[in-house]
Amino acid sequence: MRLLLDINILLDVVCKRPGASASSALIASCGKTNDAWLAWHSVATLAYLIERQYSVGEARAFITDLLTWARVAATDHEDALRALDWPMPDFEDALQASAALACGAAYIITRNGRDFIGSPVPAMTPEDFLSFTSKIQ
C-alpha cells in the first residue's frame, strides 16, 4: 500500500519519542508490504532538525538511508495552489496532503490526524494503520 509519511513519524524514531515503537514497525514494513512516500519539504525540514540536534554528518547519513526506502512525491506550483484551497487550518499539513494526493497515497500516516480533517487523503496514526492492516491480511 502506498503511504505518505508525515515528518512527525520520522521524528518519533530519530528523537526516540513516545510512539517510536509503532512508527518503527510501520517503517519496517516499507519496501515490503508498503511503499513510503515523503513530501519534499519534509526532507529539508528533517535534515535541518537533525543537524541542529545532532550533526550535519548524522543528518546526511539519516537522509541517505531514508531515501533508500522512501520516495519523494513530485509536486509543483499547482499542487501548492491546490493546498491553499482545502479547508485545513495548517498550510504545512495541506502541503503534506497535496503531496499524498500527487503520489497516489492511500493514507497519510501522522501523529496529528485531526489536523488532516478536510484532506482529500485520509490520515491515521501508525498504531491505527498497523491494527487496520493486521485485520485485512
C-alpha positions in Angstrom: 0.0 0.0 0.0 1.3 3.5 -0.8 1.6 5.7 2.2 2.7 9.3 2.7 4.7 9.6 6.0 4.3 12.8 7.8 7.5 14.2 9.2 6.4 13.5 12.8 6.5 9.7 12.2 10.2 10.0 11.3 10.9 12.3 14.2 9.4 9.7 16.5 12.2 7.4 15.6 15.0 9.9 15.3 14.2 11.6 18.7 13.1 8.4 20.4 9.7 10.0 21.2 6.7 8.2 22.6 5.2 6.3 19.7 8.6 5.4 18.3 7.8 1.7 18.6 4.8 1.8 16.3 6.5 4.3 13.9 9.5 1.9 13.7 7.2 -1.1 13.0 5.4 0.9 10.3 8.8 2.0 8.7 10.0 -1.7 8.8 7.0 -2.6 6.6 8.1 0.0 4.0 9.7 -1.6 1.0 8.0 -4.8 1.8 4.2 -4.6 2.1 4.0 -0.8 2.0 5.6 1.9 -0.1 6.7 5.0 1.7 6.5 8.5 0.2 7.5 11.8 1.6 6.7 15.4 0.9 9.7 17.3 -0.5 9.6 19.9 2.3 9.7 17.1 4.9 13.1 16.0 3.7 14.6 19.5 4.1 13.0 20.1 7.5 14.1 16.7 8.8 17.7 17.4 7.7 17.6 20.8 9.4 16.2 19.4 12.7 18.7 16.5 12.8 21.6 18.9 12.1 20.5 21.1 14.9 20.1 18.3 17.4 23.0 16.1 16.3 25.3 17.0 13.4 25.5 17.6 9.7 27.0 14.2 9.2 24.3 12.4 11.1 21.6 14.3 9.2 23.2 13.4 5.8 23.5 9.8 6.9 19.9 9.6 8.0 18.6 11.3 4.8 20.8 9.0 2.7 19.3 5.9 4.4 15.8 7.3 4.3 16.0 7.8 0.5 16.9 4.1 0.0 13.4 3.0 1.2 11.2 6.1 0.8 10.5 8.2 -2.3 9.8 11.9 -2.6 6.5 12.9 -4.1 6.7 15.0 -7.1 4.8 18.2 -6.5 4.7 21.6 -8.2 3.3 25.1 -8.2 -0.3 23.8 -9.0 -0.1 21.4 -6.0 0.8 24.2 -3.7 -2.1 26.4 -5.0 -4.5 23.5 -4.6 -3.4 23.1 -1.0 -4.4 26.6 -0.3 -8.0 25.8 -1.2 -8.5 23.0 1.2 -10.3 23.6 4.5 -7.2 22.8 6.6 -6.0 25.3 9.1 -2.3 24.4 8.9 -0.8 25.1 5.5 2.1 22.7 6.1 -0.4 19.9 6.7 -2.2 20.9 3.5 1.1 20.6 1.6 1.5 17.1 3.1 -2.0 16.3 1.8 -1.1 17.7 -1.6 2.0 15.5 -1.7 -0.1 12.5 -0.7 -2.6 13.2 -3.5 0.2 13.7 -6.0 1.9 10.4 -5.3 -1.3 8.4 -5.1 -1.1 7.6 -1.4 -3.9 5.6 0.1 -3.2 7.1 3.6 -1.3 9.8 5.3 0.4 8.4 8.4 0.7 11.0 11.1 0.5 11.8 14.8 -1.9 14.7 14.1 -4.9 13.1 12.5 -7.2 15.9 13.5 -5.0 18.4 11.5 -5.9 16.5 8.4 -9.7 16.9 8.6 -10.5 18.3 5.2 -7.7 16.4 3.5 -8.5 14.6 0.2 -6.4 11.7 1.5 -7.4 10.1 4.8 -5.0 10.2 7.7 -4.3 7.7 10.5 -1.8 7.1 13.2 0.9 4.4 12.9 -0.9 2.4 15.6 -4.3 2.6 13.8 -2.7 1.7 10.5 -0.9 -1.3 11.9 -4.1 -2.5 13.5 -6.1 -1.9 10.3 -3.6 -3.8 8.1 -3.3 -6.8 10.6 -7.1 -7.2 10.2 -7.1 -7.3 6.4 -4.2 -9.7 5.9 
